[in-house]
Amino acid sequence: MAIDFVARGADLELVGIRKEFPGFTAIENLDLHIPAGEFFALLGPSGCGKTTTLRLVAGLEQPTKGKILIGGKDVTDTKAYQRPVNTVFQSYALFPHMTVLENVAFGLRQRKIDDPLAKAQAALDLVELGHLATRRPAQLSGGQQQRVALARALVNRPSLLLLDEPLGALDLKLRRQMQIELKAIQIEVGLTFLHVTHDQEEAMDMADTVAVMNLGRIEQMGSPEALYDRPKTVFVSKFLGQSNLFVGNVSSDNSNSVSIDIAGNKITVPKNRAEKHSGTIAVGVRPEKAFFHEEQPKLGADHNLIGPGEIIDIRFTGVSNQYLIEIPNIGKITVFAQNIGKSPVTELGAKVWVSWKVEHSFGLSDVPISTATESIAVQ
Amino acid sequence: MAIAAFGHAGSSKGTKNRASKGSAKVALLLLAPGLLYLAIFFIAPLLSLVATSLQTMDVSTGFPIYSYGFEVSNYVSVVTQYGPQIFRSFFYALVATLAALVISYPLAYFIGVKARRWPLLQGLMLTLVIAPFFISFLLRTFAWKQIFSSESWIVTTLQSIGILNPDQYLVGTPFMVIFGLTYNFIPFMTLPLYTTLERLDIRYLEAGADLYANPRRTFTKITLPLSMPGIVSGTLLTFIPIAGDYVNASGLFLGSTETSMLGNVVESKFLKSYEFPTAAALSVILMGAILLLVTLYVRKSGTDDLL
């Protein structure tokens, strides 16, 4: 077989990918480059086209248009079994009629690699399941099956490892543990990982680069920190964490910043953190970067201040208290206050002002569809 | 809570014992009709058959009279006398079962896997598989006799292009009997195969492709092993009745005396020449042989839990 198997990961390039299914278009026009050795996450809600993208790369679907290159080689027209790619499936898809060891050795046997059983055993040891080699998949727990699926893919040392929400079926604690192990294995083996998930925490926790996908397009791509700090669209600001969004017309515009006017309140965003500088724009702030005050504070031009409003809901989540504050003519705003022993106010109905640093504002390229004049705080 | 639990421990144990005794009675009662049915319609006839097979024959009156005995030589004589028919039965059954498997598997695979996206097509094809049952299989078998008769265009064509000699015919040949057997039992092969393949998880096949198995390897290493339960039940459902079939091989239908199977001998001994011990001994041999073969087969195919 003419397949090149490399010890290290290869880069993946998608050029102008379009995928149509009867009745709908799953992917509109996708360009993507994943450098070799990177942990890349495709993040999006179900139906956004992320799993289709992964299946296209694996060769389980054929693109309607576009090219797929792995390690610089065009693999668009090659079959799944000819691609140097392995997948950890969402359902794991472990062969029920084979032992765990035979499952892991399967790929090696197909490629006629020497000593498949010893290598499979080593891969099982890597995921700490060496002692379960003779079991059938049905005799393992979900977490163990997940690790077998990982070993079955990793043992082939593919140029590119595809992970299709492999942690989705695990409980929270096991998921966190597997996230850490997965990341450690990725660093150890140096393969390129393409991880598809709808869990934003998982994506931010593990990936070097996250691409947020929506309706068959990539909305925004970047490091988890950059995406969280500076979302560029309403969708990203909502999907990756929570955001308070304010929509208004630009009222003043100087060399460093733009401000919008909303119900007599001025909200300013630095120019280099705003996608649009004129017309109606949406400005947002993360709930944990906003503060509230029981008395109107005296703040400089480096702060945005709105209010007064009323605390209408308080939720205790352990790490933080989450306050929902309703400000007349502006709407509901969420503020997280770290639970450090002394919360500013814990009473419902208290009259408060909300402030945040101008440098924490971000300006979006689009505005929320639901409301054009009133700002919304998205949960 | 704890005290209450202790207080009730003794009595609840007693209740449980009483309950299990009671439920055993109920279970027995519920099983009784089934057990009775089996005793009357299976065990008793079986014992009667075995007893008949061991009967001794007395011809001193010039007329064969049978009386119960322990004539094991009946078995020896039927095996020596009807060896070819016994062999033919199992040979035809084997060939016809394999032919049915080869024809049914792709059909069942198409209906159960490829046609999943079109439930209407799936339903239509399944109906077509079962449709022949709406016509008596005697009629259908007889129809084949007409289709392949010596005057039919099929035979004359085969003769004219030299596949058959001018004096060769199809009806009455082993080919024709195996053809009829295969045809008649294909639905019994297709349906169990379909039920297994219909549940086949495509994701295993995708995983196979992802792990470098080409379509042929994916088939032999994944699809085929996963469809073993269907193959085993399908082959059993065809092999067992075919081995005892007496219609297709009969001279009235597709066969001739040259193609007589065990069933034909049993039929003629029971219904024509009234040699009951011979017929009974042959039946017992058929049953025993099938039982043995099936046991070996199921063991070998590793699907014990299926039965």
Interface residues (C-beta under 8 A of the other chain):
Chain A: M1 I3 A58 G59 L60 K79 A80 Y81 Q82 V85 N86 T87 F89 S91 A93 L94 F95 P96 H97 F106 G107 Q110 R111 R152 N156
Chain B: D201 R203 Y204 E206 A207 G208 A209 D210 L211 Y212 A213 N214 P215 R217 T218 K221 I222 P225 L226 M228
